[in-house]
Amino acid sequence: MNLFGLTALAAETTSADPAAAQGAAASSMIMQGVLLVGIIVLFYFMLIRPQRKREKEAKAMVDAMKVGDKIVTIGGICGKVVKIKDSYCWVETGNIGTQDQKSVIKFERDAIKTVEKKQTN
């Protein structure tokens, strides 16, 4: 018997009773349907649902971002947020202690990977 029971179904359909063969075919199709639904449900709970949860958490993190927070972009650039406007944020990179080595880069908010909140002392 293979995965879908086709071998058993073929053996049963050659019997002399056509009603029994038809019942076996119907039960085999029902089992295939149940298996297919089970695989879809398993796929949803193992792949789709956790991915949506991660996306929702990432969106909430980026929406809560404020000026002064330290961030890391998806490209690996680290810096401090100096301005936020609409769907963009301006990030100050370079050595924070010296004025001449600072640079400001404009990013889309969707390009932010992690946000570390500004620490208050």
Secondary structure as UniProt FT lines:
FT   TURN            3..4
FT   HELIX           6..13
FT   HELIX           18..43
FT   HELIX           44..48
FT   HELIX           49..63
FT   TURN            67..68
FT   STRAND          70..73
FT   TURN            74..75
FT   STRAND          78..85
FT   TURN            86..87
FT   STRAND          88..93
FT   TURN            96..97
FT   HELIX           99..101
FT   STRAND          103..108
FT   HELIX           109..111
FT   STRAND          112..116
//
